Amino acid sequence: MADKRDYYEVLGLSKQASSEDIKKAYRKLAKKYHPDMNQGDKEAESKFKEVNEAYSVLSDEQKRSNYDRFGHAAFDGTGGGFSGFDGFGFGGLDDLFETFMGGGFGRSRRGGNNGPARGKDLQYSIEITFEEAAFGVTKDIPVTRMQTCTTCSGSGAKPGTSVENCKHCQGTGQVRYSQATPFGQFVNVKTCDVCRGEGKIITQPCETCRGKARVSKNSRISLNIPAGIDEGQTMSLKGEGESGLRGGPAGDLYVTIHIKPHVIFKREGYDVVCDIPISFIQAALGAEIDIPTIDGMIKHTIPEGTQTATVFKIKGKGIKRLRSNSRGDQYIRVNVEVPKKLSQKQKDLLRQLAEISGDEGLDQKKSFFDKVKDLFKE
């Protein structure tokens, strides 16, 4: 854990950053280092994983609280807490002597590597369409991961042979040695260099995994993406990471969702926004027009005298809310298009209209020039 950078530093934030700040910083960095944007760039791939790891902790209130209190120790299996003598952590005086002399009173704080070990977590990102995010979709994800070798059932030994206890450490994964100090004779403990802390010796390794107990396999995992998921959100698939060792549990798979921009719609929370062009005639006289929604085309009435940039709300035509049956709304903003190419006849008709109507009905124009007159009178 010592080589990990501070999660706030990874996202370029202070500890006082709001949840919205964290989300914005994550989106920016995830886009910058996304594998699709940096194909073959191992450094970008590493930074992308680092950014995702930081976001998965800081975006969760409980995880962030634990991280703020204990740092990376909150997730390294020690629980992030402290106990024992004078704050030296688990082991008390043993740790104090271990700090100076590499050992303790005849025992070690940590055991060997021969116990069950949890498999590594995996991270993956997937890009889906705007509609798939709105309505939900099932995707098959290709994953390459270390899985338990089926030939040896995870023992690492060739079928028909057995794994033997290391005779050098008696199967403990550790060896003890005495050391004379000014304080007296101390017994120190170190990892066995014969079995490398495993406590076991494989004399005839499995030919499939070569004694590693696991092999790299390509597989496909079905992922049910719920309706309403948003850009940058991460889904957790428990037990779909790498297989554990020596009977340990499998890790988890974290999938980060990225959504392709839509050519018409924009998303704001659970609402959908869309710009609609209408003609000058439709704005002046009113009209019934076809409006695109994520559910398909619908009819909508534009009242006469509609001004450009007027926004209309269509209730319940937005995105489905996560863990709810309700939906957001759709907002359409109309933009009045002024024709650029007019025939001579069209120009003559508009001039006639101008002569007939004058400034009648142009409330904004009259109000504006009244203000101008008052301004220059002063």
C-alpha positions in Angstrom: 0.0 0.0 0.0 3.0 2.3 0.5 3.4 2.9 -3.2 -0.1 4.0 -3.7 -0.7 7.7 -4.3 -3.2 9.6 -2.3 -6.6 9.3 -3.8 -7.3 13.0 -3.6 -4.0 13.7 -5.3 -4.9 11.2 -8.1 -8.0 13.2 -8.9 -6.3 16.5 -8.4 -8.6 17.5 -5.5 -8.4 18.7 -1.9 -10.0 16.8 1.0 -12.7 19.4 1.1 -13.9 18.5 -2.4 -17.7 18.0 -2.8 -19.2 14.8 -4.4 -19.9 16.9 -7.5 -16.2 18.0 -7.6 -15.1 14.3 -7.4 -17.5 13.3 -10.2 -16.3 16.1 -12.5 -12.7 15.4 -11.9 -13.2 11.7 -12.5 -15.1 12.2 -15.8 -12.3 14.5 -17.0 -9.5 12.1 -16.1 -11.3 9.0 -17.2 -11.8 10.5 -20.6 -8.2 11.6 -20.8 -6.7 8.2 -20.0 -9.4 6.0 -21.5 -7.8 3.0 -23.3 -9.8 3.8 -26.4 -8.1 7.2 -26.6 -4.6 5.9 -25.7 -4.3 2.5 -27.5 -1.1 0.8 -26.6 -0.1 3.4 -24.0 0.7 1.4 -20.9 1.2 4.5 -18.8 -2.3 5.8 -19.7 -3.8 2.4 -18.9 -2.1 2.4 -15.5 -3.4 5.9 -14.8 -6.9 5.0 -16.0 -7.0 2.1 -13.4 -5.6 4.4 -10.7 -8.3 7.0 -11.4 -11.0 4.4 -11.3 -9.8 3.0 -8.0 -9.7 6.5 -6.5 -13.2 7.3 -7.7 -14.6 4.0 -6.5 -13.5 4.9 -2.9 -14.1 8.7 -2.8 -17.5 8.5 -4.5 -18.8 6.2 -1.8 -19.6 8.1 1.5 -18.7 5.2 3.8 -15.6 4.3 2.0 -14.5 7.9 1.8 -15.1 8.3 5.5 -12.9 5.3 6.3 -10.2 6.5 3.9 -10.1 10.0 5.4 -9.6 8.4 8.8 -7.2 5.6 8.0 -5.9 6.2 4.5 -5.1 3.1 2.3 -4.9 1.0 5.5 -8.7 1.1 5.5 -8.7 -1.3 2.5 -5.6 -3.4 3.0 -7.2 -6.0 5.1 -6.0 -4.6 8.4 -9.3 -2.9 9.0 -7.7 0.5 9.2 -7.9 0.6 13.0 -5.2 0.4 15.7 -4.9 -1.4 19.0 -2.2 -2.5 21.4 0.6 -0.7 23.1 1.1 3.1 22.7 -0.4 3.1 19.2 2.2 0.9 17.6 -0.6 -1.2 16.1 -1.3 -4.9 16.4 1.4 -6.7 18.3 2.3 -3.9 20.7 5.8 -4.4 22.0 6.6 -6.9 19.4 6.3 -4.3 16.7 8.4 -1.9 18.7 11.3 -4.4 18.8 10.7 -5.4 15.2 11.2 -1.8 14.2 14.7 -1.8 15.6 15.8 -5.4 15.3 13.6 -7.1 12.7 12.0 -9.4 15.1 10.0 -9.9 18.3 9.7 -12.0 21.4 9.8 -15.3 19.7 6.9 -14.7 17.3 6.1 -12.7 14.2 3.2 -10.3 13.6 2.4 -11.9 10.3 2.1 -15.5 9.3 3.5 -17.1 6.1 1.8 -17.1 2.7 0.3 -20.5 3.1 -3.2 -19.4 4.1 -6.2 -18.6 1.8 -5.6 -15.5 -0.4 -8.4 -13.5 -2.0 -8.2 -13.1 -5.8 -7.5 -9.7 -7.3 -10.3 -7.3 -8.2 -10.5 -6.4 -11.9 -11.6 -3.2 -13.6 -13.3 -2.9 -17.0 -15.0 -0.1 -18.9 -17.7 -0.3 -21.5 -19.3 2.2 -23.8 -23.1 2.1 -24.5 -25.6 4.2 -26.4 -27.8 6.9 -25.0 -30.8 4.7 -25.5 -29.2 1.7 -23.8 -28.5 3.9 -20.8 -32.1 5.2 -20.8 -33.8 1.8 -21.1 -31.2 -0.7 -19.8 -29.4 -3.4 -21.7 -27.6 -6.7 -21.2 -24.0 -6.8 -22.5 -21.5 -9.6 -22.8 -18.1 -8.5 -21.4 -14.9 -10.2 -22.6 -12.7 -10.7 -19.5 -9.2 -12.2 -19.3 -8.5 -13.4 -15.7 -6.6 -15.9 -13.6 -8.9 -18.8 -12.8 -8.4 -22.0 -10.8 -6.6 -24.7 -12.9 -9.1 -27.4 -13.6 -6.4 -30.0 -14.3 -5.0 -29.9 -10.7 -8.1 -28.4 -9.1 -6.0 -25.6 -7.8 -3.3 -27.6 -6.0 -0.5 -26.8 -8.4 0.6 -30.5 -8.3 0.5 -32.9 -11.2 -2.6 -35.2 -11.0 -1.8 -38.3 -9.1 0.9 -36.6 -7.0 0.6 -34.6 -3.8 1.9 -31.4 -2.3 4.4 -31.9 0.5 5.1 -29.9 3.6 8.3 -27.9 3.4 10.9 -29.7 5.6 12.9 -26.6 6.1 10.1 -24.7 7.9 7.9 -27.7 8.8 5.1 -26.3 6.7 4.8 -23.0 8.6 6.3 -20.8 5.8 8.6 -19.3 8.4 11.9 -20.0 10.0 13.2 -18.8 13.4 16.7 -17.7 14.2 18.4 -16.3 17.3 20.0 -12.9 17.5 22.1 -11.6 20.4 21.4 -8.0 21.3 22.3 -5.7 24.2 18.9 -6.5 25.6 19.6 -10.2 25.6 18.8 -13.1 23.2 16.0 -12.6 20.8 14.3 -15.1 18.5 13.5 -13.6 15.1 11.2 -14.9 12.4 11.6 -14.6 8.7 10.0 -16.0 5.6 11.3 -19.4 4.6 13.5 -19.0 1.5 13.0 -22.6 0.4 9.3 -22.6 -0.1 9.1 -18.7 -0.2 6.6 -18.6 2.6 4.2 -21.1 1.1 4.9 -23.9 3.6 4.5 -26.4 0.7 6.7 -27.9 -1.8 5.5 -29.1 -5.2 7.9 -31.8 -6.5 5.9 -32.5 -9.7 4.2 -29.4 -10.9 1.0 -29.6 -12.9 1.8 -29.4 -16.6 -1.2 -27.1 -17.3 -0.5 -24.3 -14.8 3.2 -25.2 -14.1 2.5 -25.3 -10.4 0.9 -21.9 -10.2 -2.6 -23.4 -9.3 -4.2 -20.9 -11.7 -4.2 -20.2 -15.5 -5.2 -17.2 -17.5 -8.5 -17.7 -19.3 -10.7 -15.6 -21.6 -14.3 -15.7 -20.7 -17.5 -13.7 -21.3 -19.6 -12.3 -18.5 -23.2 -11.2 -18.9 -23.8 -7.7 -17.4 -27.3 -6.4 -16.8 -27.1 -2.6 -17.0 -30.1 -1.0 -15.4 -32.3 1.6 -17.0 -31.2 5.1 -15.9 -27.5 4.5 -15.4 -25.4 7.6 -15.9 -22.0 8.5 -17.3 -19.1 7.4 -15.1 -21.1 5.2 -12.8 -19.4 1.9 -11.8 -21.1 -1.5 -11.4 -19.8 -4.2 -9.1 -20.0 -7.9 -9.9 -19.1 -9.8 -6.8 -16.9 -12.9 -7.3 -16.2 -12.2 -11.0 -12.6 -11.1 -10.5 -9.6 -13.4 -10.4 -9.9 -16.7 -8.5 -8.4 -16.9 -5.0 -5.5 -19.0 -4.0 -5.5 -21.9 -1.6 -9.3 -21.8 -1.2 -9.5 -18.1 -0.9 -12.5 -16.2 -2.3 -12.5 -14.7 -5.8 -12.1 -11.0 -6.3 -14.7 -8.7 -7.7 -15.2 -7.1 -11.2 -15.8 -3.3 -11.4 -17.3 -2.1 -14.6 -17.4 1.6 -15.4 -20.1 2.8 -17.8 -19.4 5.4 -20.5 -22.2 6.7 -22.7 -21.9 7.8 -26.3 -23.2 11.4 -27.0 -26.6 11.5 -28.8 -27.0 13.5 -32.0 -30.3 15.1 -30.7 -30.7 14.6 -27.0 -28.8 15.8 -24.1 -29.1 14.5 -20.6 -29.4 16.6 -17.4 -29.8 14.3 -14.5 -32.9 12.3 -15.3 -34.3 14.9 -17.7 -33.8 15.0 -21.5 -33.2 18.3 -23.3 -33.8 18.8 -27.1 -33.6 21.8 -29.4 -36.3 22.0 -32.1 -36.2 24.4 -35.1 -39.5 26.0 -36.1 -40.4 28.4 -38.9 -41.3 32.0 -38.5 -44.8 31.2 -39.7 -45.2 28.4 -37.2 -44.0 30.7 -34.4 -46.3 33.5 -35.4 -49.5 31.6 -36.2 -49.0 28.5 -34.0 -48.8 24.9 -35.2 -48.9 21.3 -34.3 -45.5 19.8 -34.9 -43.8 16.4 -34.5 -41.5 16.2 -31.5 -38.8 13.4 -31.1 -38.6 11.7 -27.7 -36.6 8.7 -26.5 -39.9 6.8 -26.8 -40.6 7.9 -30.4 -42.3 10.8 -32.2 -45.2 12.6 -30.5 -47.5 15.6 -31.5 -47.0 18.9 -29.7 -48.9 22.2 -30.1 -46.9 25.4 -30.5 -49.1 28.4 -29.5 -49.2 31.4 -31.7 -46.7 34.2 -30.9 -44.1 31.7 -29.6 -40.7 33.4 -29.2 -37.4 31.8 -30.0 -35.7 30.0 -27.1 -39.1 29.3 -25.5 -38.9 26.0 -23.5 -41.8 23.5 -23.2 -41.9 20.7 -20.7 -43.2 17.2 -21.6 -43.8 15.4 -18.4 -42.6 11.9 -17.9 -40.7 11.6 -21.1 -37.2 11.7 -19.6 -34.9 9.0 -18.2 -36.1 6.3 -15.8 -34.8 6.8 -12.3 -32.6 4.1 -10.8 -34.4 1.8 -8.4 -37.7 3.6 -9.2 -40.5 3.4 -11.7 -40.8 7.1 -12.1 -39.1 9.1 -15.0 -37.7 12.5 -15.5 -39.2 15.0 -18.0 -38.3 16.2 -21.5 -37.6 19.8 -22.2 -37.9 21.1 -25.7 -36.4 24.5 -26.6 -37.7 26.0 -29.9 -35.5 28.1 -32.1 -37.3 30.3 -34.6 -35.5 30.2 -38.0 -35.5 33.3 -40.1 -35.5 32.5 -43.8 -32.3 33.6 -45.6 -33.3 33.2 -49.2 -36.6 34.8 -50.2 -38.2 35.2 -53.6 -39.2 38.7 -54.7 -42.8 37.9 -54.1 -42.1 36.7 -50.6 -40.2 39.9 -49.8 -43.1 42.0 -51.2 -45.6 40.2 -49.0 -43.5 40.7 -45.9 -43.2 44.4 -46.7 -47.0 44.6 -47.0 -47.3 42.8 -43.6 -44.9 45.2 -42.1 -46.9 48.2 -43.4 -50.2 46.7 -42.1 -49.0 45.7 -38.7 -46.4 48.3 -37.8 -45.3 47.8 -34.2 -48.6 46.3 -33.1 -48.0 43.2 -31.0 -44.3 43.7 -30.8 -44.2 44.2 -27.0 -40.5 43.5 -26.5 -39.5 46.0 -29.3 -41.7 48.8 -27.9 -40.4 48.2 -24.4 -36.8 48.2 -25.5 -37.0 51.5 -27.4 -39.0 53.1 -24.6 -36.1 52.3 -22.3 -33.6 53.7 -24.9 -35.6 57.0 -25.1 -35.7 57.3 -21.3 -31.9 56.7 -21.2 -31.0 59.5 -23.6 -33.5 61.9 -22.0 -31.4 61.7 -18.9 
